[in-house]
Amino acid sequence: MKKEQFPARSAYKRYTAQFKEQALERAGRDGYPQGGAGFGLAEATLYAWQAKRRRNSRNCQSEVHHDQN
C-alpha cells in the first residue's frame, strides 16, 4: 500500500521586531483594519502582537518593581 502524499505546509512568516512595531504604530494611527491591510497582515495578527507587547511590558515592569524591593 502506497503512503498518501500531502502537500508540504507553508512555513510561517517571521517578522522582525522593527516591522511589528511599525505595523502597530500605523494600526494605532490609522485603525487596525487599515493598518493591517497596509502591511498585508490580518487584523487578528496585529491584535495578537499588541496583546503580546502589553504582556511583555507588564512583565518588565513587574521585574523592575521586584528588583527595587
N, C-alpha and C positions, 0 to 999 in steps of 0.2 A: 504494500500500500504506500503510495507516494504522499510525503508530507505536504500539507497545504501551505502555499506561499502567501504571505501577507505583505502588502506594501510597507516599506520602511516608514517609521514615524518621522514626521518632520521635527527637526530639533527646535527646542525653544530658543527664541531670540534672547540674547543677553544685551542689556543696555547699561551704559556707563552711568555712574552716579551723577555726572555732569548733565547727561542727556535727561535723566529723570528729573533733576532739579529744574532744568529749562522747561520741560513739559509741564511740571506742576506750577511753575510761575505763570506760564501762559494760561493754564487752566484756571488759575486763581484770578487772572485779569480778564480773560475772555469768556469764561464759563467752561465747564468740563466737556460738554459735547463738542464745542468748537475747538477747544484746546487739544483734545484727543484727535480730532479729525485733522488738525494742522500737522500733527506728527505721525499720522497713520496709526493711531492707537485706539483701542476700545476705551470707552468711558470708564468701564469697570476696572481696567488696568490702572488708570490714574487714581481712582478711589483707593485701590489696594496699595499703591505706592504711598499715597497720602497717609493712610492708616499706619503703614509700617514706619514712616517717618515720625509720626506722632508717638508711636510706641517707643522708638529708639530715643527720641528726645526726652521722654519721661524717664526711661531707664538711666540716661546720662544724668539727668537732674537728681534722681534718687541716689546715684552713686556719689555725686558731689555732696549731697546732704549728709550721707553716712560718713564720708571722709572728714567732714568738718566737725563731727562729734568726737 
